[in-house]
Amino acid sequence: MTTPSTSTLRGLAPDEAAATWLVRIDAGPLGPEEQAEFDAWRAESAANAAAFAKAEAAWKLFDGAPGDPALDALRASALAAGKEPRRGLWAGIGVGIAASLLAAVALNTDYLPFGQKADAPQLAARSVPATATTPEAPDSGEFATAKGERRTVRLADGSAITLNTDSAIRVGYVADRRLVRLLRGQALFEVAKDPHRPFVVQAGVKQVTALGTIFEVRLLDSDRMKVTLVEGKVVVDEGEDRPAADASVMVPAVLVPGEALLVSDGARPVKFKADIDQQLRWREGFVEFNDATLAEAVAEMNRYAGKQLVIGDPATGNLRVSGVFRTGSPERFAAIVGELLPVRQHTLPDGGVELRAGR
C-alpha cells in the first residue's frame, strides 16, 4: 500500500486530505517514513489538525456497519489506488465516504450505512414505498415510480425489473418474445433465461435484446439513451418504431459485461467502459460523483426530490465535486457541498435551495 504523497495532497482542502490519510491509515499501521509525512502534514497548519480530528471522529461511524459489502468495496478500491492517484479518484472514494460523514457529524444529521434502506418518502397515494416489490407476477401491465421511489416488479417468467426514481415501463409478453417498453426514466433488468423467447426492451426508437442477463437502460431525454451491461450479453439496435424511410440506421452493437453504450439519434453510438458499482449505487439510495461539475451533480440529485437545487451562477456550476451522497435530500446535499466547496446555500420561497459561490 502506498502513502498519499506530497504531490498527491497538493491542492486538496484539509477535509479532503484528512479523508485521504484516513483511507490509508485504515489499511494498517504507518511505516516510519509514512508516519513522518503524516505528522508533517498534520503539523503544517491548525486547519489540517482540526480536519483530521473531525474526520477521525466521523470515521468511527464505519464501525457501526461491519461487513457492509458496499463499504468494503469502496475501501478496497481506495486502498488499491496507485502511487499518484487522480484527485477525483481520492476525492470520490476517500472524501466520498469521509466527507459525507464529516458533514453528518457537523450538522448533527444521521448517517445511513450503505446496506440499509432509507425511510420511504411521502408519495402520492397511487405510489408504493421505496424499494417495494410488486406482489403479483404479471406478464403485462404498466408500472411506475414517483420521484424518490424505487420499485421492483417480478414478472411471470422469473425476470425482475427495478425502476429508479420517476420511471415507467409497459410490459407485454407474447408467444415468441418478452417485450418491455421503457416509457421514461431508468430501470435495471434481471432477465430469466429462456432461449426460445428473447427479452426485448424498447426505449425511444432503439431496442435492447437479451436472453438471460442483467443490464440497465436509462432514457436521458427524448432522443438519447444509455445501456449498461452488468452480466451476460445484449444487442442494441433499431426498434420497430424507427420510420422505414429513415436512413440513419445504426449498426447493431454487442455489449459485454462492464461496457456501456450511449446512443443518440443522428449520431454515432459511443461505447465505453463503465464503473458498474458506481452506476448501480442508486439501488441503495445513493449516487456517486467522481470529479463531476456541480451543475451535473445538481441535475442528478434533482431527479430524486421534489424540492429542487438551483445553481446561482455559472462559476458555481463549474466547481467540481466528488463523493457518495444520499438521494432525496437536497438540503443535506447542499450542506455537504458547503463543507467541501466555497459555496453558500440559500433557501428559496418554494422550498428549493440555491447554491452560489462564496462563504
Secondary structure, DSSP 8 states (H G I E B T S, - for coil): -----HHHHTT--HHHHHHHHHHHHTTS---HHHHHHHHHHHHT-HHHHHHHHHHHHHHGGGGGSTT-HHHHHHHHHHHT--SS--HHHHIIIIIHHHHHHHHHHHHT-----TTS--------TTS--TTEEESS--SEEEEE--TT--EEEE-TTS-EEEE-TT-EEEEEE-SS-EEEEEEESEEEEE----TTS-EEEEETTEEEEESS-EEEEEEEETTEEEEEEEES-EEEEE-TTS-TT-------EEE-TTEEEEEETTS--EEEE--HHHHTGGGGTEEEEEEEEHHHHHHHHGGG-SS-EEE-SHHHHT-EEEEEEETT-HHHHHHHHHHHSSEEEEE-TTS-EEEEE--
